[in-house]
Amino acid sequence: MAYDFPLAWASNETELEFYLQTLEERGLIRNPEAETRTLAELDAVLQITSGGWEFLDEQSRASPLSDQVFVAMSFSESLKPAWLDAIRPAIDEAGYRPYRVDSEPHIDRIDAKIVAEIRDSKFLVADVTEHKLGVYFEAGYALGFGLPVIWTVRHDELSKTHFDTRQYNHIVWRDPPELKEQLHLVICAVIGKNK
């Protein structure tokens, strides 16, 4: 361990030993040879426990340090004001970086790009106005991945929302200023303002 401490972002061997002892006390790793070798010994054998694997799985699901917000919505001209005057500025003002898959040129497969960007996001905003199937897919993927989803829909399309999403609270909006205000409030209250 004398040479491995930088791999664990530890400043020295003592700090690395502290990290390992803490992980062992939390049940995330174990030393199967504890009777013959201590954590401080260079050849100590360590194993990740089932609880450790569960912890790692949870950590890999979300990007808690990400400031990106994936926005799933119709790209139609009629919803351009909802994007430009409401959703994008509401996310910006909450301290996050809005991302829509059509916002940058790329040569990737679009489905792979969408999945990668959702995985790199802190949460997702799904506007189901016009009920594009891709929006439902992207929101479902985010939910399955453990990311929070904020649902929005224009008031005249609320009755058309898909059965599977009706149990979720939706921000129902009439115009971009109302959407911007409500979305900003929900982001700050539920997710928290990013500093």
C-alpha positions as a Python dict, from the first residue, in 0.01 Angstrom:
ca = {
    (1, 'M'): (0, 0, 0),
    (2, 'A'): (298, 229, 34),
    (3, 'Y'): (277, 314, -335),
    (4, 'D'): (-97, 274, -392),
    (5, 'F'): (-233, 561, -185),
    (6, 'P'): (-251, 811, -477),
    (7, 'L'): (-486, 568, -657),
    (8, 'A'): (-739, 624, -377),
    (9, 'W'): (-686, 1001, -375),
    (10, 'A'): (-519, 966, -36),
    (11, 'S'): (-232, 1194, 54),
    (12, 'N'): (-36, 921, 234),
    (13, 'E'): (-49, 559, 349),
    (14, 'T'): (-210, 649, 682),
    (15, 'E'): (-498, 822, 506),
    (16, 'L'): (-544, 520, 277),
    (17, 'E'): (-557, 289, 580),
    (18, 'F'): (-825, 515, 732),
    (19, 'Y'): (-1032, 495, 411),
    (20, 'L'): (-1003, 117, 398),
    (21, 'Q'): (-1091, 79, 765),
    (22, 'T'): (-1396, 303, 719),
    (23, 'L'): (-1512, 104, 415),
    (24, 'E'): (-1468, -218, 612),
    (25, 'E'): (-1663, -79, 911),
    (26, 'R'): (-1946, 23, 677),
    (27, 'G'): (-1956, -330, 537),
    (28, 'L'): (-1857, -225, 186),
    (29, 'I'): (-1532, -424, 177),
    (30, 'R'): (-1396, -712, 380),
    (31, 'N'): (-1059, -860, 455),
    (32, 'P'): (-1105, -1239, 435),
    (33, 'E'): (-760, -1288, 584),
    (34, 'A'): (-819, -1056, 881),
    (35, 'E'): (-680, -1311, 1127),
    (36, 'T'): (-346, -1332, 947),
    (37, 'R'): (-309, -997, 769),
    (38, 'T'): (-418, -650, 868),
    (39, 'L'): (-528, -376, 630),
    (40, 'A'): (-193, -206, 687),
    (41, 'E'): (0, -499, 543),
    (42, 'L'): (104, -457, 184),
    (43, 'D'): (-37, -790, 70),
    (44, 'A'): (-374, -770, 245),
    (45, 'V'): (-648, -923, 34),
    (46, 'L'): (-961, -711, 12),
    (47, 'Q'): (-1299, -803, -134),
    (48, 'I'): (-1598, -588, -219),
    (49, 'T'): (-1903, -716, -28),
    (50, 'S'): (-2252, -750, -174),
    (51, 'G'): (-2338, -428, 10),
    (52, 'G'): (-2038, -266, -153),
    (53, 'W'): (-2153, -374, -498),
    (54, 'E'): (-2503, -237, -426),
    (55, 'F'): (-2348, 93, -317),
    (56, 'L'): (-2138, 111, -634),
    (57, 'D'): (-2443, 31, -846),
    (58, 'E'): (-2639, 314, -684),
    (59, 'Q'): (-2350, 554, -735),
    (60, 'S'): (-2318, 464, -1102),
    (61, 'R'): (-2687, 528, -1172),
    (62, 'A'): (-2693, 903, -1128),
    (63, 'S'): (-2447, 1177, -1199),
    (64, 'P'): (-2481, 1371, -873),
    (65, 'L'): (-2202, 1611, -965),
    (66, 'S'): (-2342, 1678, -1310),
    (67, 'D'): (-2501, 2012, -1380),
    (68, 'Q'): (-2661, 1888, -1701),
    (69, 'V'): (-3039, 1854, -1736),
    (70, 'F'): (-3165, 1645, -2025),
    (71, 'V'): (-3475, 1795, -2186),
    (72, 'A'): (-3707, 1558, -2371),
    (73, 'M'): (-3973, 1732, -2579),
    (74, 'S'): (-4113, 1775, -2927),
    (75, 'F'): (-3887, 1977, -3157),
    (76, 'S'): (-4182, 2125, -3347),
    (77, 'E'): (-4188, 2494, -3436),
    (78, 'S'): (-4499, 2546, -3223),
    (79, 'L'): (-4305, 2446, -2909),
    (80, 'K'): (-3997, 2653, -2987),
    (81, 'P'): (-4113, 2934, -2750),
    (82, 'A'): (-4163, 2677, -2471),
    (83, 'W'): (-3798, 2573, -2514),
    (84, 'L'): (-3639, 2913, -2576),
    (85, 'D'): (-3849, 3130, -2342),
    (86, 'A'): (-3939, 2886, -2065),
    (87, 'I'): (-3762, 2553, -2022),
    (88, 'R'): (-3408, 2660, -2112),
    (89, 'P'): (-3408, 2981, -1903),
    (90, 'A'): (-3582, 2812, -1606),
    (91, 'I'): (-3308, 2549, -1594),
    (92, 'D'): (-3035, 2812, -1645),
    (93, 'E'): (-3170, 3030, -1363),
    (94, 'A'): (-3174, 2730, -1129),
    (95, 'G'): (-2800, 2695, -1194),
    (96, 'Y'): (-2809, 2395, -1427),
    (97, 'R'): (-2712, 2345, -1790),
    (98, 'P'): (-3004, 2248, -2017),
    (99, 'Y'): (-2931, 1993, -2288),
    (100, 'R'): (-3151, 1900, -2581),
    (101, 'V'): (-3018, 1639, -2824),
    (102, 'D'): (-3073, 1869, -3123),
    (103, 'S'): (-2868, 2146, -2962),
    (104, 'E'): (-2532, 2040, -3101),
    (105, 'P'): (-2414, 1879, -3423),
    (106, 'H'): (-2292, 1520, -3390),
    (107, 'I'): (-2237, 1212, -3603),
    (108, 'D'): (-2329, 958, -3335),
    (109, 'R'): (-2623, 722, -3359),
    (110, 'I'): (-2905, 932, -3218),
    (111, 'D'): (-3032, 660, -2982),
    (112, 'A'): (-2685, 603, -2837),
    (113, 'K'): (-2634, 979, -2800),
    (114, 'I'): (-2966, 1015, -2615),
    (115, 'V'): (-2888, 731, -2374),
    (116, 'A'): (-2537, 863, -2307),
    (117, 'E'): (-2658, 1217, -2241),
    (118, 'I'): (-2937, 1098, -2009),
    (119, 'R'): (-2681, 897, -1812),
    (120, 'D'): (-2465, 1210, -1785),
    (121, 'S'): (-2753, 1420, -1650),
    (122, 'K'): (-2862, 1502, -1296),
    (123, 'F'): (-3232, 1492, -1386),
    (124, 'L'): (-3466, 1509, -1684),
    (125, 'V'): (-3744, 1747, -1785),
    (126, 'A'): (-4008, 1577, -2002),
    (127, 'D'): (-4260, 1796, -2178),
    (128, 'V'): (-4522, 1558, -2318),
    (129, 'T'): (-4705, 1821, -2521),
    (130, 'E'): (-4770, 1668, -2866),
    (131, 'H'): (-4708, 1325, -2708),
    (132, 'K'): (-4400, 1221, -2899),
    (133, 'L'): (-4313, 858, -2823),
    (134, 'G'): (-3946, 945, -2789),
    (135, 'V'): (-4024, 1175, -2496),
    (136, 'Y'): (-4198, 891, -2312),
    (137, 'F'): (-3908, 656, -2390),
    (138, 'E'): (-3645, 903, -2269),
    (139, 'A'): (-3837, 977, -1949),
    (140, 'G'): (-3888, 605, -1885),
    (141, 'Y'): (-3519, 538, -1939),
    (142, 'A'): (-3428, 814, -1693),
    (143, 'L'): (-3672, 674, -1434),
    (144, 'G'): (-3529, 325, -1479),
    (145, 'F'): (-3184, 468, -1435),
    (146, 'G'): (-3290, 630, -1107),
    (147, 'L'): (-3298, 991, -1225),
    (148, 'P'): (-3572, 1231, -1117),
    (149, 'V'): (-3810, 1332, -1397),
    (150, 'I'): (-4006, 1658, -1396),
    (151, 'W'): (-4313, 1623, -1618),
    (152, 'T'): (-4471, 1917, -1801),
    (153, 'V'): (-4763, 1944, -2044),
    (154, 'R'): (-4956, 2226, -2208),
    (155, 'H'): (-5305, 2256, -2052),
    (156, 'D'): (-5496, 2166, -2372),
    (157, 'E'): (-5311, 1833, -2399),
    (158, 'L'): (-5336, 1716, -2037),
    (159, 'S'): (-5627, 1479, -2110),
    (160, 'K'): (-5419, 1308, -2382),
    (161, 'T'): (-5127, 1216, -2154),
    (162, 'H'): (-5042, 850, -2160),
    (163, 'F'): (-5202, 633, -1893),
    (164, 'D'): (-4863, 523, -1757),
    (165, 'T'): (-4758, 878, -1673),
    (166, 'R'): (-5083, 1016, -1532),
    (167, 'Q'): (-4992, 915, -1177),
    (168, 'Y'): (-4699, 1157, -1188),
    (169, 'N'): (-4747, 1521, -1101),
    (170, 'H'): (-4731, 1736, -1415),
    (171, 'I'): (-4662, 2106, -1443),
    (172, 'V'): (-4964, 2213, -1649),
    (173, 'W'): (-4892, 2533, -1837),
    (174, 'R'): (-5080, 2776, -2061),
    (175, 'D'): (-4794, 2992, -2192),
    (176, 'P'): (-4414, 3008, -2175),
    (177, 'P'): (-4399, 3263, -1887),
    (178, 'E'): (-4615, 3037, -1670),
    (179, 'L'): (-4409, 2731, -1764),
    (180, 'K'): (-4084, 2911, -1686),
    (181, 'E'): (-4205, 3024, -1343),
    (182, 'Q'): (-4351, 2687, -1242),
    (183, 'L'): (-4058, 2483, -1373),
    (184, 'H'): (-3805, 2703, -1195),
    (185, 'L'): (-3999, 2667, -868),
    (186, 'V'): (-4020, 2289, -898),
    (187, 'I'): (-3651, 2251, -984),
    (188, 'C'): (-3547, 2462, -685),
    (189, 'A'): (-3791, 2289, -447),
    (190, 'V'): (-3744, 1928, -554),
    (191, 'I'): (-3391, 1906, -696),
    (192, 'G'): (-3242, 2214, -530),
    (193, 'K'): (-3078, 2519, -677),
    (194, 'N'): (-2732, 2443, -811),
    (195, 'K'): (-2467, 2677, -677),
}
